[in-house]
Amino acid sequence: MTSTSPPPGLARFNDLEESAARAALHEACASTAWATRLLAARPYATVADLYTAGDAAMAGLTATDLAEAMAGHPPIGRPKPGDPTSAREQRGMAGASEEIKAEMLELNLAYQERFGHVFLICATGRTGEQMRDAVKERLGNAPEQEREIVRVELGKINRIRLARLVEEDRDTS
């Protein structure tokens, strides 16, 4: 007989007490509305179901919810001290030249002044130069266009973080 139970990491997430699951989801995304939607849909049969729920919740976030989610992200090039997640995700900036880092600081400030929030990009796997080029390009966007780009980038970040959440106790044998 074939087992239809979820993978171990997902089963562990499904079995968490609500407060622990909410805290774990908050680590993935600072939006309360996003976490609440994902909690309401537990238990998940597959990781794909969790991702689908995360994507749907992201698509449904209001401008206020998006602002709350963005507030949980430090500026590119300045990961939160003691936060291994933001340090890991921004690894591409750690290896950037001092010139790129200085330019990124200036661009971050210009972006924040223009749009009222941090520049948000799925930094995983990107170099400092790629992130610099992206912020330069996006500074010219209309605010409504930029909000939707941010929504897409947050969705990418959330998927990476959800994957880590449900795969972290994966059997390595």
KOLNUFI-99325 format. One record per residue (C-alpha): x, y, z; residue number from 1. Coordinates in pm, whole numbers. Example, Ala and Ser with C-alpha at 12.3 -4.5 7.8 and 13.67 -1.06 7.14 Angstrom:
BEGIN
<<1230; -450; 780>; 1>
<<1367; -106; 714>; 2>
This chain:
BEGIN
<<0; 0; 0>; 1>
<<138; 342; -96>; 2>
<<162; 599; 181>; 3>
<<-10; 929; 116>; 4>
<<125; 1103; 425>; 5>
<<299; 1436; 371>; 6>
<<680; 1457; 377>; 7>
<<826; 1471; 733>; 8>
<<898; 1845; 735>; 9>
<<549; 1928; 611>; 10>
<<392; 1684; 859>; 11>
<<585; 1854; 1139>; 12>
<<458; 2196; 1022>; 13>
<<101; 2064; 999>; 14>
<<126; 1932; 1357>; 15>
<<266; 2249; 1515>; 16>
<<54; 2428; 1775>; 17>
<<-111; 2730; 1615>; 18>
<<113; 2982; 1795>; 19>
<<430; 2796; 1689>; 20>
<<306; 2765; 1330>; 21>
<<218; 3136; 1326>; 22>
<<567; 3223; 1454>; 23>
<<727; 3001; 1187>; 24>
<<517; 3162; 914>; 25>
<<600; 3508; 1048>; 26>
<<968; 3422; 998>; 27>
<<886; 3351; 633>; 28>
<<672; 3663; 582>; 29>
<<594; 3946; 824>; 30>
<<237; 3987; 692>; 31>
<<-21; 3883; 952>; 32>
<<-286; 3838; 682>; 33>
<<-58; 3606; 482>; 34>
<<21; 3390; 786>; 35>
<<-347; 3378; 890>; 36>
<<-451; 3252; 546>; 37>
<<-186; 2981; 549>; 38>
<<-279; 2873; 900>; 39>
<<-646; 2848; 806>; 40>
<<-567; 2606; 523>; 41>
<<-369; 2357; 735>; 42>
<<-311; 2068; 713>; 43>
<<-139; 2055; 376>; 44>
<<-120; 1724; 187>; 45>
<<179; 1830; -25>; 46>
<<445; 2098; -30>; 47>
<<296; 2212; -362>; 48>
<<-35; 2274; -179>; 49>
<<149; 2490; 74>; 50>
<<317; 2689; -205>; 51>
<<-16; 2735; -385>; 52>
<<-174; 2863; -63>; 53>
<<122; 3097; -10>; 54>
<<92; 3232; -363>; 55>
<<-284; 3283; -328>; 56>
<<-238; 3459; 6>; 57>
<<29; 3686; -146>; 58>
<<-199; 3772; -438>; 59>
<<-472; 3873; -192>; 60>
<<-264; 4109; 20>; 61>
<<-380; 4468; 39>; 62>
<<-137; 4761; 13>; 63>
<<-133; 4776; 395>; 64>
<<-59; 4402; 418>; 65>
<<223; 4441; 164>; 66>
<<368; 4727; 368>; 67>
<<363; 4504; 677>; 68>
<<539; 4227; 483>; 69>
<<803; 4465; 349>; 70>
<<871; 4603; 697>; 71>
<<1014; 4262; 785>; 72>
<<1293; 4297; 530>; 73>
<<1618; 4485; 591>; 74>
<<1768; 4698; 314>; 75>
<<1982; 4513; 59>; 76>
<<2341; 4528; 176>; 77>
<<2244; 4565; 541>; 78>
<<2110; 4231; 667>; 79>
<<1968; 4229; 1019>; 80>
<<2251; 4168; 1269>; 81>
<<2227; 3816; 1406>; 82>
<<1971; 3711; 1143>; 83>
<<2112; 3415; 949>; 84>
<<1818; 3421; 703>; 85>
<<1877; 3776; 579>; 86>
<<2255; 3722; 579>; 87>
<<2216; 3403; 372>; 88>
<<1971; 3563; 129>; 89>
<<2192; 3869; 80>; 90>
<<2517; 3674; 41>; 91>
<<2569; 3831; -304>; 92>
<<2616; 4174; -146>; 93>
<<2865; 4040; 110>; 94>
<<3110; 3966; -172>; 95>
<<3051; 4294; -355>; 96>
<<3318; 4562; -383>; 97>
<<3312; 4859; -145>; 98>
<<3217; 5073; -447>; 99>
<<2909; 4856; -519>; 100>
<<2813; 4856; -149>; 101>
<<2838; 5236; -131>; 102>
<<2640; 5275; -453>; 103>
<<2376; 5033; -322>; 104>
<<2340; 5236; -2>; 105>
<<2273; 5552; -206>; 106>
<<2030; 5370; -436>; 107>
<<1847; 5216; -139>; 108>
<<1796; 5563; 5>; 109>
<<1676; 5704; -329>; 110>
<<1437; 5409; -370>; 111>
<<1300; 5446; -18>; 112>
<<1248; 5819; -72>; 113>
<<1064; 5755; -400>; 114>
<<845; 5462; -293>; 115>
<<829; 5491; 87>; 116>
<<966; 5143; 160>; 117>
<<1283; 4937; 127>; 118>
<<1391; 4808; -212>; 119>
<<1277; 4448; -215>; 120>
<<1418; 4181; -443>; 121>
<<1462; 3808; -414>; 122>
<<1836; 3838; -354>; 123>
<<1908; 3465; -334>; 124>
<<2164; 3377; -600>; 125>
<<2209; 3736; -722>; 126>
<<2536; 3927; -724>; 127>
<<2577; 4275; -585>; 128>
<<2599; 4407; -940>; 129>
<<2272; 4238; -1038>; 130>
<<2093; 4387; -738>; 131>
<<2238; 4731; -809>; 132>
<<2126; 4712; -1171>; 133>
<<1777; 4603; -1065>; 134>
<<1727; 4892; -823>; 135>
<<1854; 5139; -1088>; 136>
<<1604; 5000; -1338>; 137>
<<1313; 4991; -1092>; 138>
<<1362; 5349; -970>; 139>
<<1191; 5460; -1292>; 140>
<<875; 5255; -1230>; 141>
<<538; 5403; -1144>; 142>
<<443; 5333; -780>; 143>
<<157; 5097; -881>; 144>
<<389; 4902; -1112>; 145>
<<655; 4881; -842>; 146>
<<404; 4756; -583>; 147>
<<318; 4462; -811>; 148>
<<688; 4388; -873>; 149>
<<740; 4388; -496>; 150>
<<446; 4146; -460>; 151>
<<612; 3906; -708>; 152>
<<953; 3938; -538>; 153>
<<795; 3875; -196>; 154>
<<625; 3567; -336>; 155>
<<962; 3432; -453>; 156>
<<1120; 3500; -113>; 157>
<<827; 3338; 67>; 158>
<<855; 3021; -144>; 159>
<<1225; 2991; -62>; 160>
<<1154; 3042; 306>; 161>
<<860; 2799; 307>; 162>
<<1082; 2539; 141>; 163>
<<1338; 2579; 418>; 164>
<<1062; 2558; 680>; 165>
<<923; 2227; 558>; 166>
<<1248; 2071; 440>; 167>
<<1481; 2157; 729>; 168>
<<1442; 1822; 902>; 169>
<<1462; 1622; 580>; 170>
<<1631; 1284; 614>; 171>
<<1978; 1297; 457>; 172>
<<2043; 922; 434>; 173>
